[in-house]
Amino acid sequence: MAPQGSPQAKSRAHRQALGVCIFLVAITWLVFAQTVRYDFVNYDDSEYVYANPNITHGLSIHGVIHAFAGRHWDNWHPLTTVSHMLDCQLYGLHPGGHHLTNILLHTIAVVLLFLVLQQMTGAIWRSAFVAAVFAIHPLRVESVAWISERKDVLSAVFFMLTLGAYVRYAKSPSTGRYLTMSILFALGLMSKSMLVTVPFVLLLLDYWPLNRFTKRSSRQLILEKVPLLALSAAAGVATLLVQRSSLAVVERLPVVSRIGNGLVSCVIYVKQMIWPVGLAVFYPHPGDQLPVDQLPIWEIALAAMLLALASVGVIVLRHKFPYFVTGWFWYLVMLLPVVGLIQVGSQAHADRYTYLPQIGLYILITWAVADLTASRRQRGRAAIIVGVLSWRAWVQTSYWRDSETLFSHALAVTSNNDVAENNLGIFLKRKGRLDEAITHLQTLVKEHPNDAETHYNLGNALLKKGDSQSAIAAYEKAISIKLRYPDAHYNLGIALDRNGQIDEAIAHYQQAVREDPHYAEAYYLLGNDFLEKARTDDAIAAYEQALKSRPAYPEVQNNIGFALLQKGRPSEAIAHWQNA
């Protein structure tokens, strides 16, 4: 056997590392390659990609400026936004290309995790196992198979690069290396702001495996992270500013409910890591319908006790098992921004939130098992674990083939899931399966009678079926619940028109444009109704407003031409027809 450090030993180690990288790529693609045949889903994909004109127009200077200066569906993640633009530039709206990018980014993150862990610890097989579990655990599926979760896989690449750059800096500090690491971290924050806790993760790595606390004072190591903390603070403020509308759910969820759900979620994620069954795209928040579905006090108390005991335990055992501290607090610290203390959205917890945090638990468990059970059969057992997880992940990925499969599965494994019921109903309506859609949405209306969006979606399905009278009732209910709802007023106007109630329709189109002065479609139908009522001047004014909001609107150009002709202005009419 070649001595350690010899050219032969280094060559052998390089071959082993290359073999591990090839294996990691293979198992990742074995699980996720199926998604290149899958569709978009009607859960954020429309807002993030296929119905967002800022994205679908592809990569442009204007688009890049908007990505950095504006918001993208209540988020600030400009690099993620640009990556979606680039996908549209390359693949158009073919979903397979967008899925392909997600797989590529996840694969890169997996390989980088292995290389960084090996670089930090020198333990090739332990690092390989951690990276393999990260690659194909069923909890990873949501982050990879969901096009809208591009921010997870893109930020993961920059996170791994940041760790690698930090290891190089820690071994041989220099301004250039620190600057490189800081730039990579900033790019990660611009991909997903969840990385705000990375400076604390770096402190944990200083403790183990880098052992920097033995060489430098705690004060020095903390001061070293101050510029990174400043970047985190800036990204956090930017994100909170653009998420104000999503944060409205906080008003409905008391602080006690959010804290309780956060504690329980930390334990649920550990349970799901060990037993990944019953996973769903959406888990309803237990406090969303207080007090009926509030979590039992004993459940919150038990979760708090388990988390406290685990935290005390890893601190007590830190000298013998230093990786306990790094692994456990990596998990808790990285989970903190998404555990629900600042609630964004109405989910109780989400598989995607475990994407980077659970790496800490994988490290803890892998190193502990390897140290405590020195056995030649470890690799065989590890292979079985990876095989079983790969199979479960492949099955979980198959649920993402389309919206119907995804939300039908969610309804099968969760209860009181209004988001799944609603989105399934919308999907069925778009597919023309109106009776099924109406059944789902009527069920949802009974369960959530005060949800305006549910009544609105039911109205849309009824209107598409031709039941304008029932649609009118649904839209009126939606408007009575949500005072400012231009889309509901617009669709109510359409339903009233079909019912022959033109005057009432005009009133609702007018309300729609009062609430949204740039609502070109509402101005267009308002103009049509004015024309029907022989109010030609009002019709022309409405059409002109529509063209201000949307100049390339041939139907409006055509109709304003007829209105102008009625007013004896043929030359202007001809000009509009030519534009049409």
Summary of the structure (lengths in Angstrom):
residues: 580
radius of gyration: 27.8
end to end distance: 81.2
largest distance: 99.7
contacts: 1937
relative contact order: 0.07
helix: 76%
strand: 0%
